[in-house]
Amino acid sequence: MQLTGERILPVDRERAWSALTDPAVLKAAIPGCEAFEREAEDQYHMVMAAALGPVRARFHGHVSVEDVVETRSYRLRFEGDGAAAGFARGDAHVTLHDDDAGTRLHYDAHAQIGGRLAQVGNRLADPAARKFIEAFFTSFERLLR
């Protein structure tokens, strides 16, 4: 599954970067996130509850931050295991650019799901992923104010 998009964040690039690299802000903004804790430099343990159609699971996983260009871009790599529900893994490249309205955030994400999640199929996965991203940005933008 490939997802790309842009958002205009109503803050300057430094403020957007600070929030995007703050584990507490990310935990509060990620739908269903129960834990987002630093394990090592640029490595985090994450727990989140998620549902895709009839499949509901609690995922335990890891997020790593790579290819960091301070206040400009980074790549997030993630992998999560939902036991019998299956797994999810992928990466997202995030870039920030100055914009008259604040900061233009561009993301290019790739995700793969397996197990029972994959059996539900892309027919449900793509809309669910887009809904998840919209919910994240709605919460994230609220936290920026």
ZIDAKA-V538010 format. One record per backbone hydrogen bond with DSSP energy under -0.5 kcal/mol. NH is the residue of the N-H (numbers start at 0). CO is the residue of the C=O. E is the energy in kcal/mol with one decimal. If there is no record, write none. Layout:
NH,CO,E + NH,CO,E
//
This chain:
2,108,-2.9 + 4,106,-2.1 + 6,104,-2.3 + 8,6,-0.7 + 8,102,-3.4 + 10,8,-0.9 + 15,11,-2.4 + 16,12,-2.8 + 17,13,-2.4 + 18,14,-2.1 + 19,15,-2.5 + 20,16,-1.1 + 21,18,-1.3 + 22,20,-0.7 + 25,21,-2.5 + 26,22,-2.6 + 27,23,-1.9 + 28,24,-1.8 + 29,25,-2.4 + 30,28,-0.5 + 32,29,-2.0 + 33,46,-3.4 + 34,46,-1.8 + 36,44,-2.6 + 38,42,-3.0 + 39,42,-1.5 + 42,39,-2.3 + 43,62,-2.8 + 44,36,-3.1 + 45,60,-2.6 + 46,34,-2.0 + 47,58,-2.2 + 48,31,-2.3 + 49,56,-2.7 + 51,54,-3.0 + 54,51,-2.1 + 55,53,-0.6 + 56,49,-2.7 + 58,47,-3.5 + 58,56,-0.6 + 59,80,-2.0 + 60,45,-2.8 + 61,78,-2.3 + 62,43,-2.3 + 63,76,-2.6 + 64,41,-2.4 + 65,63,-0.5 + 65,74,-3.1 + 68,72,-2.9 + 69,67,-0.5 + 71,68,-2.9 + 72,68,-2.2 + 73,93,-1.9 + 74,65,-2.7 + 75,91,-2.9 + 76,63,-2.6 + 76,74,-0.5 + 77,89,-2.8 + 78,61,-1.9 + 79,87,-3.2 + 80,59,-2.6 + 81,85,-3.4 + 84,81,-2.2 + 85,82,-1.4 + 86,113,-1.1 + 87,79,-2.2 + 88,111,-2.2 + 89,77,-2.5 + 90,109,-2.1 + 91,75,-2.4 + 92,107,-2.6 + 93,73,-2.9 + 93,91,-0.6 + 94,105,-2.5 + 95,71,-3.1 + 96,103,-2.1 + 98,101,-2.1 + 101,98,-1.9 + 102,8,-2.4 + 103,96,-3.3 + 104,6,-3.3 + 104,102,-0.7 + 105,94,-2.6 + 105,103,-0.5 + 106,4,-2.7 + 107,92,-1.8 + 108,2,-3.8 + 109,90,-2.8 + 110,0,-2.6 + 111,88,-3.0 + 113,86,-2.0 + 115,83,-0.6 + 116,84,-2.0 + 116,113,-0.8 + 117,114,-0.6 + 118,114,-1.3 + 119,115,-1.2 + 119,116,-0.6 + 120,116,-0.8 + 123,120,-1.2 + 124,120,-1.8 + 125,121,-1.9 + 127,123,-1.9 + 128,124,-2.6 + 129,125,-2.2 + 130,126,-2.3 + 131,127,-2.3 + 132,128,-2.4 + 133,129,-2.3 + 134,130,-2.4 + 135,131,-2.5 + 136,132,-2.6 + 137,133,-2.3 + 138,134,-2.1 + 139,135,-3.2 + 140,136,-2.8 + 141,137,-1.5 + 142,138,-2.1 + 143,139,-1.2 + 144,140,-0.7 + 144,141,-0.8
//
